[in-house]
Amino acid sequence: MRSVTYSMNVSLDGYIAGPDGDFSWTPPDEEVFRSWIDEIRQVGVHLLGRRLYETMLYWETTDQDPPLDDSQLEWAALWKPLPKVVFSTTLSAVQGHARLASGGLAEEIERLRAEPGAGDIAIGGARLATQAAALDLIDEYRVRVYPVLVGGGISFFPQHERRVDLELVETRTFNSGVAYHRYRVAR
């Protein structure tokens, strides 16, 4: 069965964006960016909330921008054809290899798990991940912890009323001081 993963950059105090929505403290260096490329190669479909979808639209046309380096071009080449499902109540259309979700989150994940195909079902965006966590649908949490305290904002970790035990699967520290941790939900 396909795993559901939630992976984002996070500040040391647990936020994916600061109080004003800023996440400029997360620009990956080459080594961190390469880890994102390696991870996206393992994804079969990406589920996104509206905000992250709109942020990631940049990568739909960025390969036409000449100043991109080889890693950025490689990311764009992997991201563009990747199937995406967007959860939004305000969008009426999406671009590229994306489609608007036709059902609820649990129904979409159940359907995707039942379909033939390889690769993880990745979730992007804290609000969508919070819904998935509340439904006990996340199999792995993957965090790239940046050495910065932003003091508030959008939390990486879902807030819910139950304990979730995790098993450390992998950890890595990059030369930039960013630490990667991959945890599997203990079931």
C-alpha positions as protocol buffer text, in pm:
chain_id: "A"
residue {
  index: 1
  type: MET
  ca { x: 0 y: 0 z: 0 }
}
residue {
  index: 2
  type: ARG
  ca { x: 122 y: 350 z: -80 }
}
residue {
  index: 3
  type: SER
  ca { x: 246 y: 555 z: 214 }
}
residue {
  index: 4
  type: VAL
  ca { x: 113 y: 901 z: 294 }
}
residue {
  index: 5
  type: THR
  ca { x: 395 y: 1140 z: 379 }
}
residue {
  index: 6
  type: TYR
  ca { x: 397 y: 1495 z: 512 }
}
residue {
  index: 7
  type: SER
  ca { x: 718 y: 1684 z: 442 }
}
residue {
  index: 8
  type: MET
  ca { x: 796 y: 2052 z: 486 }
}
residue {
  index: 9
  type: ASN
  ca { x: 1069 y: 2293 z: 593 }
}
residue {
  index: 10
  type: VAL
  ca { x: 1026 y: 2403 z: 954 }
}
residue {
  index: 11
  type: SER
  ca { x: 1185 y: 2650 z: 1193 }
}
residue {
  index: 12
  type: LEU
  ca { x: 1336 y: 2517 z: 1515 }
}
residue {
  index: 13
  type: ASP
  ca { x: 1030 y: 2647 z: 1700 }
}
residue {
  index: 14
  type: GLY
  ca { x: 800 y: 2444 z: 1473 }
}
residue {
  index: 15
  type: TYR
  ca { x: 666 y: 2682 z: 1208 }
}
residue {
  index: 16
  type: ILE
  ca { x: 655 y: 2648 z: 829 }
}
residue {
  index: 17
  type: ALA
  ca { x: 593 y: 3022 z: 793 }
}
residue {
  index: 18
  type: GLY
  ca { x: 641 y: 3314 z: 1031 }
}
residue {
  index: 19
  type: PRO
  ca { x: 369 y: 3535 z: 1181 }
}
residue {
  index: 20
  type: ASP
  ca { x: 343 y: 3741 z: 861 }
}
residue {
  index: 21
  type: GLY
  ca { x: 342 y: 3434 z: 634 }
}
residue {
  index: 22
  type: ASP
  ca { x: 709 y: 3483 z: 546 }
}
residue {
  index: 23
  type: PHE
  ca { x: 922 y: 3177 z: 478 }
}
residue {
  index: 24
  type: SER
  ca { x: 1224 y: 3349 z: 323 }
}
residue {
  index: 25
  type: TRP
  ca { x: 1438 y: 3189 z: 594 }
}
residue {
  index: 26
  type: THR
  ca { x: 1404 y: 2854 z: 409 }
}
residue {
  index: 27
  type: PRO
  ca { x: 1598 y: 2898 z: 86 }
}
residue {
  index: 28
  type: PRO
  ca { x: 1772 y: 2564 z: 43 }
}
residue {
  index: 29
  type: ASP
  ca { x: 2137 y: 2544 z: -32 }
}
residue {
  index: 30
  type: GLU
  ca { x: 2246 y: 2296 z: -301 }
}
residue {
  index: 31
  type: GLU
  ca { x: 2274 y: 2005 z: -56 }
}
residue {
  index: 32
  type: VAL
  ca { x: 1927 y: 2061 z: 96 }
}
residue {
  index: 33
  type: PHE
  ca { x: 1774 y: 2121 z: -246 }
}
residue {
  index: 34
  type: ARG
  ca { x: 1925 y: 1794 z: -368 }
}
residue {
  index: 35
  type: SER
  ca { x: 1751 y: 1614 z: -78 }
}
residue {
  index: 36
  type: TRP
  ca { x: 1417 y: 1757 z: -196 }
}
residue {
  index: 37
  type: ILE
  ca { x: 1491 y: 1632 z: -548 }
}
residue {
  index: 38
  type: ASP
  ca { x: 1568 y: 1284 z: -412 }
}
residue {
  index: 39
  type: GLU
  ca { x: 1246 y: 1288 z: -212 }
}
residue {
  index: 40
  type: ILE
  ca { x: 1021 y: 1404 z: -497 }
}
residue {
  index: 41
  type: ARG
  ca { x: 1149 y: 1114 z: -709 }
}
residue {
  index: 42
  type: GLN
  ca { x: 970 y: 882 z: -463 }
}
residue {
  index: 43
  type: VAL
  ca { x: 634 y: 1062 z: -492 }
}
residue {
  index: 44
  type: GLY
  ca { x: 357 y: 928 z: -713 }
}
residue {
  index: 45
  type: VAL
  ca { x: 99 y: 1200 z: -641 }
}
residue {
  index: 46
  type: HIS
  ca { x: 109 y: 1522 z: -441 }
}
residue {
  index: 47
  type: LEU
  ca { x: -188 y: 1654 z: -243 }
}
residue {
  index: 48
  type: LEU
  ca { x: -183 y: 2028 z: -185 }
}
residue {
  index: 49
  type: GLY
  ca { x: -392 y: 2293 z: -19 }
}
residue {
  index: 50
  type: ARG
  ca { x: -467 y: 2609 z: -214 }
}
residue {
  index: 51
  type: ARG
  ca { x: -191 y: 2823 z: -63 }
}
residue {
  index: 52
  type: LEU
  ca { x: 88 y: 2574 z: -131 }
}
residue {
  index: 53
  type: TYR
  ca { x: -53 y: 2502 z: -476 }
}
residue {
  index: 54
  type: GLU
  ca { x: -40 y: 2873 z: -561 }
}
residue {
  index: 55
  type: THR
  ca { x: 315 y: 2900 z: -424 }
}
residue {
  index: 56
  type: MET
  ca { x: 429 y: 2599 z: -628 }
}
residue {
  index: 57
  type: LEU
  ca { x: 278 y: 2735 z: -952 }
}
residue {
  index: 58
  type: TYR
  ca { x: 615 y: 2904 z: -996 }
}
residue {
  index: 59
  type: TRP
  ca { x: 763 y: 2565 z: -1093 }
}
residue {
  index: 60
  type: GLU
  ca { x: 509 y: 2510 z: -1372 }
}
residue {
  index: 61
  type: THR
  ca { x: 678 y: 2768 z: -1598 }
}
residue {
  index: 62
  type: THR
  ca { x: 1013 y: 2830 z: -1432 }
}
residue {
  index: 63
  type: ASP
  ca { x: 1203 y: 2606 z: -1673 }
}
residue {
  index: 64
  type: GLN
  ca { x: 1155 y: 2887 z: -1924 }
}
residue {
  index: 65
  type: ASP
  ca { x: 1364 y: 3118 z: -1703 }
}
residue {
  index: 66
  type: PRO
  ca { x: 1727 y: 3106 z: -1817 }
}
residue {
  index: 67
  type: PRO
  ca { x: 1893 y: 3193 z: -1482 }
}
residue {
  index: 68
  type: LEU
  ca { x: 1800 y: 2858 z: -1323 }
}
residue {
  index: 69
  type: ASP
  ca { x: 2081 y: 2625 z: -1227 }
}
residue {
  index: 70
  type: ASP
  ca { x: 2092 y: 2254 z: -1313 }
}
residue {
  index: 71
  type: SER
  ca { x: 1932 y: 2144 z: -983 }
}
residue {
  index: 72
  type: GLN
  ca { x: 1642 y: 2386 z: -1023 }
}
residue {
  index: 73
  type: LEU
  ca { x: 1585 y: 2268 z: -1380 }
}
residue {
  index: 74
  type: GLU
  ca { x: 1592 y: 1908 z: -1257 }
}
residue {
  index: 75
  type: TRP
  ca { x: 1333 y: 1988 z: -986 }
}
residue {
  index: 76
  type: ALA
  ca { x: 1107 y: 2160 z: -1239 }
}
residue {
  index: 77
  type: ALA
  ca { x: 1135 y: 1861 z: -1474 }
}
residue {
  index: 78
  type: LEU
  ca { x: 1022 y: 1630 z: -1192 }
}
residue {
  index: 79
  type: TRP
  ca { x: 754 y: 1861 z: -1047 }
}
residue {
  index: 80
  type: LYS
  ca { x: 572 y: 1960 z: -1367 }
}
residue {
  index: 81
  type: PRO
  ca { x: 456 y: 1612 z: -1476 }
}
residue {
  index: 82
  type: LEU
  ca { x: 383 y: 1495 z: -1121 }
}
residue {
  index: 83
  type: PRO
  ca { x: 9 y: 1438 z: -1069 }
}
residue {
  index: 84
  type: LYS
  ca { x: -131 y: 1682 z: -814 }
}
residue {
  index: 85
  type: VAL
  ca { x: -464 y: 1698 z: -632 }
}
residue {
  index: 86
  type: VAL
  ca { x: -561 y: 2042 z: -502 }
}
residue {
  index: 87
  type: PHE
  ca { x: -800 y: 2085 z: -211 }
}
residue {
  index: 88
  type: SER
  ca { x: -970 y: 2422 z: -234 }
}
residue {
  index: 89
  type: THR
  ca { x: -1313 y: 2572 z: -183 }
}
residue {
  index: 90
  type: THR
  ca { x: -1220 y: 2892 z: -365 }
}
residue {
  index: 91
  type: LEU
  ca { x: -1048 y: 2775 z: -685 }
}
residue {
  index: 92
  type: SER
  ca { x: -1261 y: 2676 z: -983 }
}
residue {
  index: 93
  type: ALA
  ca { x: -973 y: 2560 z: -1204 }
}
residue {
  index: 94
  type: VAL
  ca { x: -610 y: 2450 z: -1171 }
}
residue {
  index: 95
  type: GLN
  ca { x: -318 y: 2432 z: -1412 }
}
residue {
  index: 96
  type: GLY
  ca { x: -73 y: 2173 z: -1537 }
}
residue {
  index: 97
  type: HIS
  ca { x: -97 y: 1815 z: -1413 }
}
residue {
  index: 98
  type: ALA
  ca { x: -326 y: 1915 z: -1129 }
}
residue {
  index: 99
  type: ARG
  ca { x: -690 y: 1850 z: -1064 }
}
residue {
  index: 100
  type: LEU
  ca { x: -928 y: 1979 z: -801 }
}
residue {
  index: 101
  type: ALA
  ca { x: -1019 y: 1719 z: -539 }
}
residue {
  index: 102
  type: SER
  ca { x: -1357 y: 1567 z: -614 }
}
residue {
  index: 103
  type: GLY
  ca { x: -1412 y: 1428 z: -265 }
}
residue {
  index: 104
  type: GLY
  ca { x: -1299 y: 1469 z: 88 }
}
residue {
  index: 105
  type: LEU
  ca { x: -942 y: 1406 z: 196 }
}
residue {
  index: 106
  type: ALA
  ca { x: -1006 y: 1057 z: 336 }
}
residue {
  index: 107
  type: GLU
  ca { x: -1192 y: 952 z: 21 }
}
residue {
  index: 108
  type: GLU
  ca { x: -917 y: 1086 z: -208 }
}
residue {
  index: 109
  type: ILE
  ca { x: -643 y: 907 z: -13 }
}
residue {
  index: 110
  type: GLU
  ca { x: -843 y: 583 z: -2 }
}
residue {
  index: 111
  type: ARG
  ca { x: -898 y: 602 z: -378 }
}
residue {
  index: 112
  type: LEU
  ca { x: -530 y: 682 z: -447 }
}
residue {
  index: 113
  type: ARG
  ca { x: -413 y: 397 z: -223 }
}
residue {
  index: 114
  type: ALA
  ca { x: -640 y: 157 z: -412 }
}
residue {
  index: 115
  type: GLU
  ca { x: -519 y: 267 z: -757 }
}
residue {
  index: 116
  type: PRO
  ca { x: -232 y: 83 z: -919 }
}
residue {
  index: 117
  type: GLY
  ca { x: 78 y: 293 z: -921 }
}
residue {
  index: 118
  type: ALA
  ca { x: 402 y: 350 z: -746 }
}
residue {
  index: 119
  type: GLY
  ca { x: 526 y: 626 z: -526 }
}
residue {
  index: 120
  type: ASP
  ca { x: 420 y: 791 z: -206 }
}
residue {
  index: 121
  type: ILE
  ca { x: 113 y: 1006 z: -163 }
}
residue {
  index: 122
  type: ALA
  ca { x: 271 y: 1330 z: -45 }
}
residue {
  index: 123
  type: ILE
  ca { x: 80 y: 1595 z: 148 }
}
residue {
  index: 124
  type: GLY
  ca { x: 191 y: 1955 z: 132 }
}
residue {
  index: 125
  type: GLY
  ca { x: 61 y: 2231 z: 349 }
}
residue {
  index: 126
  type: ALA
  ca { x: -2 y: 2247 z: 721 }
}
residue {
  index: 127
  type: ARG
  ca { x: -380 y: 2281 z: 707 }
}
residue {
  index: 128
  type: LEU
  ca { x: -421 y: 1979 z: 481 }
}
residue {
  index: 129
  type: ALA
  ca { x: -175 y: 1782 z: 695 }
}
residue {
  index: 130
  type: THR
  ca { x: -373 y: 1874 z: 1007 }
}
residue {
  index: 131
  type: GLN
  ca { x: -685 y: 1724 z: 851 }
}
residue {
  index: 132
  type: ALA
  ca { x: -495 y: 1411 z: 745 }
}
residue {
  index: 133
  type: ALA
  ca { x: -340 y: 1370 z: 1091 }
}
residue {
  index: 134
  type: ALA
  ca { x: -679 y: 1405 z: 1261 }
}
residue {
  index: 135
  type: LEU
  ca { x: -803 y: 1121 z: 1038 }
}
residue {
  index: 136
  type: ASP
  ca { x: -489 y: 915 z: 1118 }
}
residue {
  index: 137
  type: LEU
  ca { x: -390 y: 907 z: 750 }
}
residue {
  index: 138
  type: ILE
  ca { x: -25 y: 1016 z: 772 }
}
residue {
  index: 139
  type: ASP
  ca { x: 231 y: 735 z: 770 }
}
residue {
  index: 140
  type: GLU
  ca { x: 550 y: 944 z: 779 }
}
residue {
  index: 141
  type: TYR
  ca { x: 652 y: 1291 z: 894 }
}
residue {
  index: 142
  type: ARG
  ca { x: 958 y: 1440 z: 726 }
}
residue {
  index: 143
  type: VAL
  ca { x: 1103 y: 1766 z: 854 }
}
residue {
  index: 144
  type: ARG
  ca { x: 1394 y: 1978 z: 747 }
}
residue {
  index: 145
  type: VAL
  ca { x: 1462 y: 2185 z: 1058 }
}
residue {
  index: 146
  type: TYR
  ca { x: 1618 y: 2524 z: 990 }
}
residue {
  index: 147
  type: PRO
  ca { x: 1834 y: 2688 z: 1258 }
}
residue {
  index: 148
  type: VAL
  ca { x: 1603 y: 2983 z: 1311 }
}
residue {
  index: 149
  type: LEU
  ca { x: 1332 y: 3082 z: 1559 }
}
residue {
  index: 150
  type: VAL
  ca { x: 1048 y: 3274 z: 1394 }
}
residue {
  index: 151
  type: GLY
  ca { x: 832 y: 3323 z: 1703 }
}
residue {
  index: 152
  type: GLY
  ca { x: 495 y: 3214 z: 1566 }
}
residue {
  index: 153
  type: GLY
  ca { x: 302 y: 3165 z: 1246 }
}
residue {
  index: 154
  type: ILE
  ca { x: 176 y: 2852 z: 1073 }
}
residue {
  index: 155
  type: SER
  ca { x: 269 y: 2544 z: 1274 }
}
residue {
  index: 156
  type: PHE
  ca { x: 413 y: 2236 z: 1104 }
}
residue {
  index: 157
  type: PHE
  ca { x: 271 y: 2003 z: 1362 }
}
residue {
  index: 158
  type: PRO
  ca { x: -100 y: 1928 z: 1358 }
}
residue {
  index: 159
  type: GLN
  ca { x: -282 y: 2025 z: 1676 }
}
residue {
  index: 160
  type: HIS
  ca { x: -513 y: 1748 z: 1782 }
}
residue {
  index: 161
  type: GLU
  ca { x: -631 y: 1577 z: 2094 }
}
residue {
  index: 162
  type: ARG
  ca { x: -442 y: 1249 z: 2070 }
}
residue {
  index: 163
  type: ARG
  ca { x: -91 y: 1125 z: 2114 }
}
residue {
  index: 164
  type: VAL
  ca { x: 96 y: 990 z: 1812 }
}
residue {
  index: 165
  type: ASP
  ca { x: 404 y: 776 z: 1873 }
}
residue {
  index: 166
  type: LEU
  ca { x: 674 y: 798 z: 1608 }
}
residue {
  index: 167
  type: GLU
  ca { x: 974 y: 585 z: 1515 }
}
residue {
  index: 168
  type: LEU
  ca { x: 1287 y: 760 z: 1389 }
}
residue {
  index: 169
  type: VAL
  ca { x: 1369 y: 616 z: 1046 }
}
residue {
  index: 170
  type: GLU
  ca { x: 1640 y: 853 z: 925 }
}
residue {
  index: 171
  type: THR
  ca { x: 1828 y: 1161 z: 1031 }
}
residue {
  index: 172
  type: ARG
  ca { x: 2083 y: 1374 z: 855 }
}
residue {
  index: 173
  type: THR
  ca { x: 2256 y: 1705 z: 918 }
}
residue {
  index: 174
  type: PHE
  ca { x: 2348 y: 1926 z: 624 }
}
residue {
  index: 175
  type: ASN
  ca { x: 2654 y: 2151 z: 610 }
}
residue {
  index: 176
  type: SER
  ca { x: 2422 y: 2454 z: 635 }
}
residue {
  index: 177
  type: GLY
  ca { x: 2304 y: 2343 z: 979 }
}
residue {
  index: 178
  type: VAL
  ca { x: 1966 y: 2221 z: 852 }
}
residue {
  index: 179
  type: ALA
  ca { x: 1872 y: 1889 z: 1013 }
}
residue {
  index: 180
  type: TYR
  ca { x: 1652 y: 1633 z: 837 }
}
residue {
  index: 181
  type: HIS
  ca { x: 1441 y: 1391 z: 1039 }
}
residue {
  index: 182
  type: ARG
  ca { x: 1214 y: 1122 z: 900 }
}
residue {
  index: 183
  type: TYR
  ca { x: 967 y: 957 z: 1137 }
}
residue {
  index: 184
  type: ARG
  ca { x: 726 y: 672 z: 1073 }
}
residue {
  index: 185
  type: VAL
  ca { x: 400 y: 662 z: 1266 }
}
residue {
  index: 186
  type: ALA
  ca { x: 416 y: 367 z: 1508 }
}
residue {
  index: 187
  type: ARG
  ca { x: 106 y: 157 z: 1444 }
}
